[in-house]
């Protein structure tokens, strides 16, 4: 998949923020745009941070719903339903930073095919699944082995489960962008939704 245009990214980030405000601050959500980039089924994750600390992260891996719907639903879920955190309060919303990770289709990979910083991983075994986005291993400077171990631990598996033949390891890429990217870029040409 080719990367989204700057304007399309801006609209998606704005929709994610509007969805969070709608859910947390009870503002009405505007009609969702029907642009071609938005109607294509695609997996995505919405990550919320506050002052550099994780505040929520929810996603949908399977590309079954239109991208715009996935972003809106995951934004609301990241703010209100991440079991690791209390729901976002109304006074927190202005301090949140939103990051979107738009996923490629996962594919089964061998150990020697995994590229840290390029791939996210999914480990599945015995009905348990764990996923880590590409930016996690990159930010923590993990080698491939540690990335695999942490993905297995996220699934509730033994750290070395990735070495077992019954464990399926899949990789995906992600187009990652955040509101911070737009603070550093000139706003010219931003589409208004």
C-alpha positions as CSV (number, residue, x, y, z in Angstrom):
1,X,0.0,0.0,0.0
2,X,1.3,3.4,-0.8
3,X,1.6,6.0,2.0
4,X,-1.3,8.3,2.6
5,X,-1.1,12.0,1.5
6,X,-0.2,14.6,4.1
7,X,-3.8,16.0,3.9
8,X,-5.3,12.5,4.4
9,X,-3.2,11.9,7.5
10,X,-4.3,15.3,8.9
11,X,-7.9,14.4,8.4
12,X,-7.6,11.0,10.1
13,X,-5.9,12.6,13.1
14,X,-8.6,15.2,13.3
15,X,-11.3,12.5,13.1
16,X,-9.6,10.5,15.9
17,X,-9.5,13.6,18.1
18,X,-13.1,14.5,17.3
19,X,-14.2,10.9,18.2
20,X,-12.4,11.1,21.5
21,X,-14.0,14.4,22.3
22,X,-17.4,13.1,21.3
23,X,-17.0,10.1,23.6
24,X,-15.3,11.8,26.6
25,X,-16.6,15.4,26.4
26,X,-20.0,14.6,24.8
27,X,-19.4,16.6,21.7
28,X,-21.3,15.4,18.6
29,X,-19.2,13.6,16.0
30,X,-19.2,15.1,12.6
31,X,-20.2,12.9,9.6
32,X,-17.4,10.7,8.5
33,X,-15.9,11.5,5.1
34,X,-16.3,9.1,2.2
35,X,-12.9,9.7,0.6
36,X,-11.5,6.7,-1.3
37,X,-8.5,6.4,1.1
38,X,-10.9,6.1,4.0
39,X,-13.2,3.4,2.6
40,X,-10.5,0.9,1.9
41,X,-10.5,-1.9,4.6
42,X,-7.4,-1.6,6.7
43,X,-6.1,-2.5,10.1
44,X,-5.0,0.3,12.4
45,X,-4.0,1.2,16.0
46,X,-4.6,4.4,17.9
47,X,-2.0,5.2,20.6
48,X,-2.7,8.0,23.1
49,X,0.1,9.5,25.2
50,X,0.0,12.3,27.8
51,X,3.2,14.1,28.6
52,X,5.1,11.3,26.8
53,X,3.5,8.5,28.8
54,X,1.2,5.9,27.3
55,X,-2.4,6.6,28.1
56,X,-4.2,4.1,25.9
57,X,-3.6,1.9,22.8
58,X,-6.3,-0.1,21.0
59,X,-6.3,-1.4,17.5
60,X,-7.8,-3.8,15.0
61,X,-5.4,-6.0,13.0
62,X,-7.8,-7.5,10.5
63,X,-8.5,-5.3,7.5
64,X,-12.3,-5.9,7.5
65,X,-13.7,-2.4,8.1
66,X,-13.2,0.9,6.3
67,X,-10.1,2.7,7.6
68,X,-12.1,5.7,8.8
69,X,-14.4,3.5,10.9
70,X,-11.4,1.6,12.4
71,X,-9.7,4.9,13.3
72,X,-12.8,6.3,15.0
73,X,-13.7,3.1,16.9
74,X,-10.1,2.5,18.0
75,X,-9.7,6.2,19.1
76,X,-12.8,5.9,21.3
77,X,-11.7,2.5,22.7
78,X,-8.2,3.7,23.4
79,X,-9.6,6.6,25.4
80,X,-12.4,4.7,27.2
81,X,-11.8,0.9,27.1
82,X,-8.0,0.1,27.4
83,X,-8.1,-2.2,30.4
84,X,-4.7,-1.0,31.6
85,X,-5.9,2.5,32.3
86,X,-8.9,4.4,33.8
87,X,-11.0,6.1,31.1
88,X,-9.7,9.4,29.9
89,X,-11.2,12.3,31.8
90,X,-12.6,15.4,30.0
91,X,-9.8,17.6,31.4
92,X,-7.1,15.3,29.9
93,X,-8.3,15.5,26.3
94,X,-6.5,18.7,25.4
95,X,-3.2,17.2,26.7
96,X,-3.4,13.9,24.7
97,X,-1.2,13.3,21.7
98,X,-2.7,10.9,19.1
99,X,-0.6,8.6,17.0
100,X,-2.0,6.4,14.3
101,X,-0.4,3.2,13.0
102,X,-2.0,2.0,9.8
103,X,-1.1,-1.7,9.3
104,X,-0.3,-3.9,6.3
105,X,-1.7,-7.4,6.2
106,X,0.3,-9.6,8.6
107,X,2.2,-12.5,7.0
108,X,4.0,-15.5,8.6
109,X,7.7,-14.9,8.8
110,X,10.9,-16.6,9.7
111,X,13.3,-15.3,12.3
112,X,15.8,-14.1,9.6
113,X,13.1,-12.1,7.8
114,X,12.3,-9.8,10.8
115,X,13.6,-6.2,10.7
116,X,13.5,-4.2,13.9
117,X,12.0,-0.8,13.2
118,X,10.4,-2.0,10.0
119,X,8.1,-4.8,11.3
120,X,5.6,-5.2,14.0
121,X,5.1,-8.7,15.3
122,X,2.2,-11.0,16.3
123,X,2.8,-14.2,18.2
124,X,0.0,-16.8,18.4
125,X,0.0,-20.1,20.2
126,X,-2.6,-22.2,22.1
127,X,-5.3,-19.6,21.6
128,X,-3.2,-16.7,22.9
129,X,-2.1,-13.8,20.8
130,X,0.2,-10.9,21.5
131,X,1.1,-7.9,19.3
132,X,3.8,-5.3,19.4
133,X,3.9,-2.4,17.0
134,X,7.1,-1.7,15.0
135,X,7.9,1.5,16.9
136,X,8.0,-0.4,20.3
137,X,11.1,-2.4,19.5
138,X,12.7,0.6,17.7
139,X,12.1,2.9,20.7
140,X,13.5,0.4,23.1
141,X,16.4,-0.5,20.8
142,X,15.7,-4.2,21.1
143,X,17.5,-6.8,19.0
144,X,15.2,-9.3,17.1
145,X,15.4,-12.0,19.8
146,X,14.2,-9.6,22.5
147,X,11.4,-8.3,20.3
148,X,10.2,-11.9,19.8
149,X,10.5,-12.6,23.5
150,X,8.5,-9.5,24.4
151,X,5.8,-10.3,21.8
152,X,5.5,-13.8,23.3
153,X,5.2,-12.4,26.8
154,X,2.6,-9.9,25.7
155,X,0.6,-13.0,24.5
156,X,0.9,-14.6,27.9
157,X,3.3,-17.2,26.6
158,X,6.8,-18.2,27.7
159,X,9.4,-15.7,26.4
160,X,11.0,-18.5,24.3
161,X,7.7,-19.7,22.8
162,X,8.7,-18.1,19.5
163,X,11.2,-21.0,19.1
164,X,8.5,-23.6,19.3
165,X,7.1,-25.0,16.0
166,X,3.5,-24.6,17.2
167,X,3.9,-20.8,17.7
168,X,3.0,-18.7,14.6
169,X,5.0,-15.5,14.2
170,X,3.6,-12.9,11.8
171,X,5.1,-9.6,10.8
172,X,3.4,-6.5,9.5
173,X,4.6,-3.0,8.6
174,X,2.9,0.2,9.8
175,X,2.6,3.7,8.4
176,X,3.0,5.7,11.7
177,X,2.2,9.4,12.1
178,X,1.1,11.6,15.0
179,X,-0.2,15.0,15.8
180,X,3.4,15.9,16.7
181,X,4.4,15.4,13.1
182,X,2.0,18.2,12.1
183,X,3.3,20.6,14.7
184,X,6.6,20.5,12.9
185,X,5.2,20.8,9.4
186,X,3.6,23.9,7.8
187,X,-0.2,23.6,7.9
188,X,-0.6,24.7,4.3
189,X,-3.0,22.6,2.2
190,X,-4.6,20.8,5.1
191,X,-8.0,19.5,4.1
192,X,-10.9,20.5,6.4
193,X,-13.3,17.7,7.3
